[in-house]
Amino acid sequence: MQWPWMKKRSDARPAGAPRTVDDASASTILSGDAEQDSRSLEILLDTIAAVTANIDLDDVLANIVARSLQVTSAERALLLLGDSPDSLTVRVAQDKEGRALSGGLQWSRSLVRRCLEEGVAVRSVVQSDQQALELGRSVYDLKLRAVMCAPMRAQDRTVGVIYVDSRAVRREFSARDQALFGAISAQLAISVENARLYADSLEKARLQKDVEIARRIQQHLLPPLPRDASGLDVALRYEAAEQASGDTYDFVPLPGGRYAVMIGDVTGHGVGAALLNHAVQAALRSYLELIDDAATVVTKINQRLVQGVETGNFMSLLLMVIDPSQRTLQYVNAGHPALVLCQQDGVQVLEKTGMVLGVVGDQEYESSPVLGLEPGDLLFTHTDGVDESMSPAREVFGVERLHELVGTLRRDGRTADEVLAEVERCVRDHVGSDVREDDFTMIAVKLT
């Protein structure tokens, strides 16, 4: 088998023909001179072996630049990463003395663009100022005499460009240089891609470890169900779509035997949403220790979010204050799915009292009127991952079906945990699997 660059060149320029200033890669490494060809193959194989033996991306890139200078005897080498002329960025730059180059580096963008568009190594020998200007202002300004670049492609995907140039009057890149440079670049692209994939796998493993740590922290910080809440039967279902959740909840005992029950949902899910939830949970508990008014507490949480969270991130939140002895309920609903009150005579949907948190800094939230409760009454709240759960046919479970189901279960005399267990079963049957597309949280509180 013969690789393209091993075939002997048959397009040699006839004697006396005019010299080509811009020459695309139509040449080959093998010239017919046994000694020279042996040296070319030795350089090629040695370069490939040196870079493919390493999987550290930074080392691979630095080695490619150093080898490019060695192979071409250029004065300067740049390695640019990117998949198009407009996305290229200089990753490594070095001169022939091995010194790293930085600052406002210039290169012939027109030649690089041609190299990528044609997908082959290209070279230019500059014989006049006019030709320099045609190759780009940078070539003219740097007084370059010879420029050469080769695309780096792996699995039909461009990963970058190797670029070398020289100002030396006697240094001109030959057809052999071009062929060797192009052959090396094709092989080195594979090394770059392998090193990049290895680096990505390490980063992915590190991120997975960080996410797992975040999940454990979140599980530790989320409160347990109150087991001694006199007069209340409380149940919870909580499931994260990812290892860290954008849903949150809390149960906070208040003076006089009352309980504050909170449920919230931050836009998105994952580590960022989980961190924001913990901040809200901590703020909620702090404010509840000092302020005995749910509306004021929610207003202050909103102010904190507006000041400290990037625009576009917001949170829905429902805060209930339940007094089992007085059998009363008061709540603040900041853009959260409606609270459902299931009583003997039917289901009452308790609507929002304000907009989501984190949008308008001077928003003043209001509490609902004080509502009376009776023994057996059931309060049900959830995040949108419940009612928006989709079937394989992309049909949502829906709030109407959810409210009707909860009302039926209340009339059947189910406990709070039995209600949630049945809702969870029905949603799972609707979805057809245990896979969650969104975080999934439900709370049921029954007056006993």
JOKA-V14215 format. One record per residue. N is the residue number from 1. RES is the residue in one small letter. SS is DSSP state (@ for helix, = for strand, . for the rest). PHI is phi in whole degrees, -180 to 180 (none if undefined). PSI is psi in whole degrees, -180 to 180 (none if undefined). Layout:
BEGIN
N,RES,SS,PHI,PSI / N,RES,SS,PHI,PSI
END
This chain:
BEGIN
1,m,.,none,138 / 2,q,.,-117,126 / 3,w,.,-75,155 / 4,p,@,-54,-38 / 5,w,@,-79,-3 / 6,m,@,-93,-14 / 7,k,.,-72,142 / 8,k,.,-72,136 / 9,r,.,-66,135 / 10,s,.,-121,4 / 11,d,.,-111,36 / 12,a,.,-61,147 / 13,r,.,-73,129 / 14,p,.,-61,152 / 15,a,.,-59,133 / 16,g,.,84,-5 / 17,a,.,-70,150 / 18,p,.,-65,144 / 19,r,.,-75,135 / 20,t,.,-82,127 / 21,v,.,-80,-46 / 22,d,=,-107,124 / 23,d,=,-131,118 / 24,a,=,-78,168 / 25,s,.,-79,85 / 26,a,.,-113,0 / 27,s,.,-93,174 / 28,t,.,-129,167 / 29,i,.,-72,-42 / 30,l,.,-78,124 / 31,s,.,-106,-13 / 32,g,.,102,-15 / 33,d,.,-84,111 / 34,a,@,-58,-44 / 35,e,@,-67,-46 / 36,q,@,-66,-41 / 37,d,@,-65,-39 / 38,s,@,-63,-40 / 39,r,@,-66,-41 / 40,s,@,-61,-47 / 41,l,@,-65,-36 / 42,e,@,-63,-45 / 43,i,@,-62,-45 / 44,l,@,-61,-52 / 45,l,@,-68,-37 / 46,d,@,-65,-41 / 47,t,@,-66,-46 / 48,i,@,-61,-45 / 49,a,@,-62,-40 / 50,a,@,-64,-40 / 51,v,@,-85,-36 / 52,t,@,-73,-16 / 53,a,.,-77,-8 / 54,n,.,-117,141 / 55,i,.,-119,6 / 56,d,.,-83,119 / 57,l,@,-59,-47 / 58,d,@,-62,-41 / 59,d,@,-65,-42 / 60,v,@,-61,-46 / 61,l,@,-65,-43 / 62,a,@,-63,-39 / 63,n,@,-67,-38 / 64,i,@,-62,-45 / 65,v,@,-64,-46 / 66,a,@,-62,-42 / 67,r,@,-68,-36 / 68,s,@,-63,-41 / 69,l,@,-65,-40 / 70,q,@,-66,-43 / 71,v,@,-69,-39 / 72,t,@,-99,-12 / 73,s,.,56,33 / 74,a,.,-76,167 / 75,e,.,-88,-23 / 76,r,=,-150,142 / 77,a,=,-135,138 / 78,l,=,-126,139 / 79,l,=,-114,118 / 80,l,=,-111,130 / 81,l,=,-106,144 / 82,g,.,148,166 / 83,d,.,-111,5 / 84,s,.,-153,160 / 85,p,.,-56,-35 / 86,d,.,-83,-13 / 87,s,.,-104,0 / 88,l,.,-68,138 / 89,t,=,-133,145 / 90,v,=,-73,119 / 91,r,=,-97,-41 / 92,v,=,-139,138 / 93,a,=,-141,136 / 94,q,=,-152,149 / 95,d,=,-99,177 / 96,k,.,-67,-17 / 97,e,.,-86,-1 / 98,g,.,89,8 / 99,r,.,-83,137 / 100,a,=,-72,139 / 101,l,.,-108,143 / 102,s,.,-147,-173 / 103,g,.,87,-156 / 104,g,.,-80,74 / 105,l,.,-70,139 / 106,q,.,-117,151 / 107,w,.,-154,167 / 108,s,.,-76,98 / 109,r,@,-68,-33 / 110,s,@,-66,-39 / 111,l,@,-70,-39 / 112,v,@,-64,-41 / 113,r,@,-62,-44 / 114,r,@,-63,-41 / 115,c,@,-58,-45 / 116,l,@,-73,-40 / 117,e,@,-66,-38 / 118,e,@,-89,-19 / 119,g,.,71,24 / 120,v,.,-136,164 / 121,a,.,-70,140 / 122,v,=,-133,155 / 123,r,=,-142,157 / 124,s,=,-143,139 / 125,v,=,-112,122 / 126,v,.,-92,120 / 127,q,.,-112,-6 / 128,s,.,-156,165 / 129,d,@,-62,-36 / 130,q,@,-63,-44 / 131,q,@,-66,-36 / 132,a,@,-62,-44 / 133,l,@,-66,-35 / 134,e,@,-66,-29 / 135,l,.,-85,-7 / 136,g,.,127,151 / 137,r,@,-60,-34 / 138,s,@,-64,-38 / 139,v,@,-65,-41 / 140,y,@,-67,-47 / 141,d,@,-64,-38 / 142,l,.,-85,-3 / 143,k,.,56,44 / 144,l,.,-75,143 / 145,r,.,-105,-30 / 146,a,=,-143,135 / 147,v,=,-136,140 / 148,m,=,-150,142 / 149,c,=,-148,156 / 150,a,=,-139,140 / 151,p,=,-76,150 / 152,m,=,-112,112 / 153,r,=,-126,135 / 154,a,=,-133,125 / 155,q,.,53,49 / 156,d,.,63,22 / 157,r,=,-127,129 / 158,t,=,-77,128 / 159,v,=,-110,-14 / 160,g,=,166,-165 / 161,v,=,-142,138 / 162,i,=,-99,131 / 163,y,=,-132,132 / 164,v,=,-132,151 / 165,d,=,-152,168 / 166,s,=,-154,144 / 167,r,.,-100,-5 / 168,a,.,-67,131 / 169,v,.,-62,-35 / 170,r,.,-91,-1 / 171,r,.,-98,110 / 172,e,.,-125,133 / 173,f,.,-76,125 / 174,s,.,-86,173 / 175,a,@,-61,-36 / 176,r,@,-66,-43 / 177,d,@,-56,-44 / 178,q,@,-65,-45 / 179,a,@,-65,-44 / 180,l,@,-64,-42 / 181,f,@,-63,-43 / 182,g,@,-66,-41 / 183,a,@,-65,-42 / 184,i,@,-64,-43 / 185,s,@,-62,-39 / 186,a,@,-63,-39 / 187,q,@,-78,-37 / 188,l,@,-69,-28 / 189,a,@,-58,-37 / 190,i,@,-65,-39 / 191,s,@,-65,-41 / 192,v,@,-63,-45 / 193,e,@,-64,-42 / 194,n,@,-63,-43 / 195,a,@,-66,-38 / 196,r,@,-65,-44 / 197,l,@,-62,-39 / 198,y,@,-65,-44 / 199,a,@,-63,-41 / 200,d,@,-63,-39 / 201,s,@,-66,-38 / 202,l,@,-65,-43 / 203,e,@,-65,-40 / 204,k,@,-63,-43 / 205,a,@,-63,-40 / 206,r,@,-65,-44 / 207,l,@,-64,-40 / 208,q,@,-62,-38 / 209,k,@,-66,-43 / 210,d,@,-62,-41 / 211,v,@,-66,-40 / 212,e,@,-64,-39 / 213,i,@,-63,-44 / 214,a,@,-61,-40 / 215,r,@,-62,-44 / 216,r,@,-65,-41 / 217,i,@,-63,-44 / 218,q,@,-63,-44 / 219,q,@,-61,-35 / 220,h,@,-71,-37 / 221,l,@,-81,-27 / 222,l,.,-66,137 / 223,p,.,-77,153 / 224,p,.,-77,164 / 225,l,.,-67,141 / 226,p,.,-71,122 / 227,r,.,-93,-14 / 228,d,.,-120,32 / 229,a,.,-79,96 / 230,s,.,-59,127 / 231,g,.,86,0 / 232,l,=,-129,140 / 233,d,=,-111,112 / 234,v,=,-115,137 / 235,a,=,-138,155 / 236,l,=,-142,143 / 237,r,=,-129,128 / 238,y,=,-142,123 / 239,e,=,-143,133 / 240,a,.,-94,139 / 241,a,.,-69,-35 / 242,e,.,-117,-172 / 243,q,.,-71,-23 / 244,a,.,-123,143 / 245,s,.,-110,152 / 246,g,.,-91,-6 / 247,d,=,-89,152 / 248,t,=,-147,164 / 249,y,=,-157,166 / 250,d,=,-161,151 / 251,f,=,-126,118 / 252,v,=,-125,118 / 253,p,=,-69,139 / 254,l,=,-119,163 / 255,p,@,-57,149 / 256,g,@,80,17 / 257,g,@,78,11 / 258,r,=,-84,165 / 259,y,=,-134,136 / 260,a,=,-98,128 / 261,v,=,-120,123 / 262,m,=,-121,142 / 263,i,=,-138,139 / 264,g,=,-146,163 / 265,d,=,-147,114 / 266,v,=,-88,146 / 267,t,.,-56,134 / 268,g,.,79,-175 / 269,h,.,-150,171 / 270,g,.,113,-167 / 271,v,@,-63,-45 / 272,g,@,-60,-45 / 273,a,@,-64,-39 / 274,a,@,-64,-41 / 275,l,@,-63,-42 / 276,l,@,-64,-40 / 277,n,@,-61,-41 / 278,h,@,-65,-37 / 279,a,@,-64,-42 / 280,v,@,-66,-42 / 281,q,@,-62,-43 / 282,a,@,-65,-42 / 283,a,@,-63,-41 / 284,l,@,-58,-49 / 285,r,@,-65,-39 / 286,s,@,-64,-46 / 287,y,@,-66,-38 / 288,l,@,-66,-25 / 289,e,@,-71,-24 / 290,l,@,-111,-25 / 291,i,.,-122,126 / 292,d,.,-103,46 / 293,d,.,-148,115 / 294,a,@,-62,-39 / 295,a,@,-63,-43 / 296,t,@,-65,-39 / 297,v,@,-61,-48 / 298,v,@,-66,-38 / 299,t,@,-60,-42 / 300,k,@,-70,-37 / 301,i,@,-63,-41 / 302,n,@,-61,-44 / 303,q,@,-60,-40 / 304,r,@,-66,-41 / 305,l,@,-67,-43 / 306,v,@,-61,-38 / 307,q,@,-75,-31 / 308,g,@,-113,-1 / 309,v,.,-117,143 / 310,e,.,-62,147 / 311,t,.,-59,137 / 312,g,.,103,-17 / 313,n,.,-98,131 / 314,f,.,-147,177 / 315,m,=,-147,136 / 316,s,=,-95,146 / 317,l,=,-151,138 / 318,l,=,-123,126 / 319,l,=,-121,118 / 320,m,=,-108,142 / 321,v,=,-119,114 / 322,i,=,-112,131 / 323,d,=,-114,100 / 324,p,.,-65,-36 / 325,s,.,-72,-40 / 326,q,.,-87,-8 / 327,r,.,54,57 / 328,t,=,-132,158 / 329,l,=,-137,136 / 330,q,=,-138,143 / 331,y,=,-145,161 / 332,v,=,-126,124 / 333,n,=,-117,107 / 334,a,=,-98,83 / 335,g,.,69,17 / 336,h,.,-93,156 / 337,p,.,-50,146 / 338,a,.,-59,142 / 339,l,=,-75,138 / 340,v,=,-113,127 / 341,l,=,-110,112 / 342,c,=,-102,118 / 343,q,=,-120,176 / 344,q,.,-59,-36 / 345,d,.,-93,7 / 346,g,=,144,-172 / 347,v,=,-108,131 / 348,q,=,-116,124 / 349,v,=,-93,116 / 350,l,=,-95,111 / 351,e,.,-79,176 / 352,k,.,-65,155 / 353,t,.,-116,0 / 354,g,=,-174,175 / 355,m,.,-84,172 / 356,v,.,-62,160 / 357,l,=,-85,151 / 358,g,.,93,12 / 359,v,.,-112,-56 / 360,v,.,-114,118 / 361,g,.,-68,-33 / 362,d,.,-97,18 / 363,q,.,-67,129 / 364,e,.,-103,120 / 365,y,.,-91,150 / 366,e,.,-120,150 / 367,s,.,-88,157 / 368,s,.,-71,166 / 369,p,.,-62,159 / 370,v,.,-72,126 / 371,l,=,-107,139 / 372,g,=,-85,146 / 373,l,.,-121,159 / 374,e,.,-127,153 / 375,p,.,-54,135 / 376,g,.,95,-15 / 377,d,.,-63,143 / 378,l,=,-122,128 / 379,l,=,-102,131 / 380,f,=,-130,129 / 381,t,=,-139,156 / 382,h,=,-157,169 / 383,t,.,-99,168 / 384,d,@,-71,-8 / 385,g,@,-67,-15 / 386,v,@,-83,-63 / 387,d,@,-71,-22 / 388,e,.,-93,7 / 389,s,.,-60,135 / 390,m,=,-110,145 / 391,s,.,-79,170 / 392,p,.,-58,-24 / 393,a,.,-87,9 / 394,r,.,66,36 / 395,e,.,-101,128 / 396,v,=,-75,154 / 397,f,.,-64,-45 / 398,g,.,91,145 / 399,v,@,-72,-35 / 400,e,@,-62,-47 / 401,r,@,-62,-40 / 402,l,@,-63,-48 / 403,h,@,-65,-40 / 404,e,@,-64,-42 / 405,l,@,-63,-46 / 406,v,@,-64,-41 / 407,g,@,-61,-41 / 408,t,@,-64,-43 / 409,l,@,-66,-35 / 410,r,@,-64,-43 / 411,r,@,-67,-26 / 412,d,.,-78,-4 / 413,g,.,78,23 / 414,r,.,-69,151 / 415,t,.,-73,169 / 416,a,@,-59,-43 / 417,d,@,-69,-37 / 418,e,@,-65,-38 / 419,v,@,-60,-50 / 420,l,@,-67,-37 / 421,a,@,-62,-41 / 422,e,@,-71,-40 / 423,v,@,-61,-45 / 424,e,@,-61,-41 / 425,r,@,-64,-43 / 426,c,@,-66,-40 / 427,v,@,-67,-41 / 428,r,@,-64,-41 / 429,d,@,-63,-37 / 430,h,@,-66,-43 / 431,v,@,-74,-34 / 432,g,.,89,5 / 433,s,.,-165,177 / 434,d,.,-94,2 / 435,v,.,-75,131 / 436,r,.,-105,132 / 437,e,.,-87,-20 / 438,d,.,-143,162 / 439,d,.,-61,151 / 440,f,=,-137,110 / 441,t,=,-137,134 / 442,m,=,-137,143 / 443,i,=,-131,134 / 444,a,=,-125,132 / 445,v,=,-128,121 / 446,k,=,-115,132 / 447,l,=,-78,124 / 448,t,.,-103,none
END
